[in-house]
Amino acid sequence: MQFDITEEERKQARHPHEIFLINLVTNHILVFIALLGLAKTYPLLLLVTPVISISIMSYLLFRARRSLKTDSWFQKCHWQLCRQRSRFFIAMLGIMGLVILAIVLISGGEPKPQHYAIGGVGILPTLLSVLALIIMESDAMHQAGHGRLPDAIVKRFPNPDARVIED
């Protein structure tokens, strides 16, 4: 649905999606790939990506909770949409972490080729979710800029005073 929203509200509603996209594209793709080149010499450097990601996701979840009380209805809805996707991504990262931990425990620190294959299969859903979330968040940022909200969020957070332009 498209609503009659001020330009300032549209701009503010884009912020959660911009922050999430920065985390996905910059941190999980660019920084991680750059750190992979140094992983053989400095393996602990790979922890930079999850530390940054956890910090950003914590901020998004905290700010989404705060938006329930402080922001306008349209901004609040976009923060809650970003919150849902952040929680999904945290779950995907947790599953990936469990798979990696299981491989390390099974291999006893001496991974064999089959362990790498299992690890690749365990990491694949997280990689696919990163790509899907990039597309979804880009679309959500576009929708926020045009005063639109998904129907599911409008049903979850109804606002009888909101003026609908297009259904």
Secondary structure, 3 states (H helix, E strand, C coil): CEECCCHHHHHHHHHHHHHHHHHHHHHHHHHHHHHHCCCCCCHHHHHHHHHHHHHHHHHHHHHHHHHHHHCCHHHHHHHHHHHHHHHHHHHHHHHHHHHHHHHHHHHCCCCCHHHHHHHHHHHHHHHHHHHHHHHHHHHHHHHHHCCECCHHHHHHCCCCCCCEEEC
